[in-house]
Amino acid sequence: MQFWLYPESGFHLDLPTPILAAGEAETILRDKPAFFLAKNDDPESHESQYNPVQRKYGYGEEELAAEDAAYILFDVWKLPPDVSLDVKAGRP
């Protein structure tokens, strides 16, 4: 799970296809309609037709983004609440 920051427009949550098990993308899209499948723009790619599941946020929507991240971690992936997570900050 990655958050990408864009100084002018906000940020988005990115769930790359390789980290989602079968059916997880459909569950997220069903339960959280603001998420969408980002189309793969590379016609030469041998990956699936779609790349990551994403959601865009404006600045000021940090709490909503945290709620969505918690939904994915605890409701979709079923991680225990006391799990230790490795969080890294980076730039795109």
Secondary structure in CASP SS format (residue, H / E / C, confidence):
PFRMAT SS
TARGET T0000
AUTHOR 0000-0000-0000
METHOD secondary structure of the structure
MODEL  1
M C 1.00
Q E 1.00
F E 1.00
W E 1.00
L E 1.00
Y E 1.00
P C 1.00
E C 1.00
S C 1.00
G E 1.00
F E 1.00
H E 1.00
L E 1.00
D E 1.00
L E 1.00
P C 1.00
T H 1.00
P H 1.00
I H 1.00
L C 1.00
A C 1.00
A C 1.00
G C 1.00
E H 1.00
A H 1.00
E H 1.00
T H 1.00
I H 1.00
L H 1.00
R H 1.00
D H 1.00
K C 1.00
P C 1.00
A C 1.00
F C 1.00
F E 1.00
L E 1.00
A E 1.00
K E 1.00
N C 1.00
D C 1.00
D C 1.00
P C 1.00
E C 1.00
S C 1.00
H C 1.00
E C 1.00
S C 1.00
Q C 1.00
Y E 1.00
N E 1.00
P E 1.00
V E 1.00
Q E 1.00
R E 1.00
K E 1.00
Y E 1.00
G C 1.00
Y C 1.00
G C 1.00
E C 1.00
E H 1.00
E H 1.00
L H 1.00
A H 1.00
A H 1.00
E H 1.00
D H 1.00
A H 1.00
A H 1.00
Y H 1.00
I H 1.00
L H 1.00
F H 1.00
D H 1.00
V H 1.00
W C 1.00
K C 1.00
L C 1.00
P C 1.00
P C 1.00
D C 1.00
V C 1.00
S C 1.00
L C 1.00
D C 1.00
V C 1.00
K C 1.00
A C 1.00
G C 1.00
R C 1.00
P C 1.00
END
